[in-house]
Amino acid sequence: MSLPNFDQINLAEQPLVAGYYTLGMIRRYRPDIELIHLDQWQSTTNYDWLDQRISSALENKRIVCICAWEEEVAWPPNDDMFATVNKYQHDPVYWVTQFVTGTCNTNFKLKIVEIQWWLLNDCLMYHHFRQIAVPTKKYKENYLCMLGRYEPHKYELGKQLYQHGLGQSGMITVAYPHNYPRDHSNFSQPCAVKLYPKLNHHLGKTRANTKIGNVWASGNVENFVALANEFADIPLIINPDTTCNIIQMSEKLIWPMLLGKLFLLYGNNGIMRAVQRFYDIDISRWANLEFDDIVGWTPDHQHQRLITMIEKNRSLIQDCRDIYHELKPELENASHTVIKNFYSFFTDQLSKVQ
């Protein structure tokens, strides 16, 4: 049974698994696959249950796909878990990674396939609810930089924008000011949008959270719609990723595309190339991407990437309205096609599971 074409997807008719339409679609359209998904991780110390689930599925002639939050069970290396799954390296057992291809934990011996199932889930939900977004305010700022919860690299991003004389060109916000060093108030302000005001799901912001009509929205998607309403006039988004380590694509990397904005993303090297795979506009048409090629995870590498990003893109950060208006029709079109591209990647990668 093949997955539907993108234009034929009706989320109201798709099942949810663990709060995700994408996992539900795998279960519905690939009944040959036994999904061992994140809700089923009963223990992070004893993996007898996982061993039994895999062996039972194989006895029933099923293909096994293991979907989990890798930062919880594979980083740092979990020897017991690896010992459990690696003995199935010659069987049709797949570790489904959401890290960018080639950066998954090398301790795995079994087959690995990149399937961005939770990001696609947000994309499909936003595609359904996009028409709700109605611009309501006017902003003169050139950029929005939302630092979210405190991480050293996020604080450093806001501080360097300020120290480079670019604080007044845009709006820098923090979600939880009390967690930041006190001097953040020199360059930041509270966000005008209250993030996750209706977060109901006890397992987080990425799953079905609020049912609107016959379709569920995640907490992320509710945020996307609110941001589209509030900041419709701001042309550029400068987003820090969750970490500066391995690239696990997150909502922070995709919502600027979904909202039709210009963007600069600060995190690990290659972060801009990672999103370019799904994007129909060459990002180098507006951004200098030298910073994306600075390889390394040390604080020095992170600092060099950040300074290079700011210095090489100073004019963009100061005033990008002309290029934004020039590219706006393409940006709006790409905000739709990026979802279709994510779906094509999803179906292509899933076809490799045999």
Secondary structure, 3 states (H helix, E strand, C coil): CCCCCHHHCCHHHCCCECCEHHHHHHHHHCCCEEEECHHHCCCCCCCHHHHHHHHHHHHCCCEEEEECCHHHHCCCCCHHHHHHHHCCCCCCEEEEECECCCCCCCCCCCEEEECCHHHHHHHHHHHHHHHHCCCCCCCCCCEEEECCCCCHHHHHHHHHHHHCCCHHHEEEEECCHHHCCHHHHHCCEECCCCCCCCCCCCCCCCCEEEEECCEEEEHHHHHHHHHHHHCCCCCEEEEECCCCCCCECCHHHHHHHHCCCEEEEECCCCHHHHHHCCCCCCHHHCCCCHHHHCCCCCHHHHHHHHHHHHHHCHHHHHCCHHHHHHHHHHHHHHHHHHHHHHHHHHHHHHHCCC
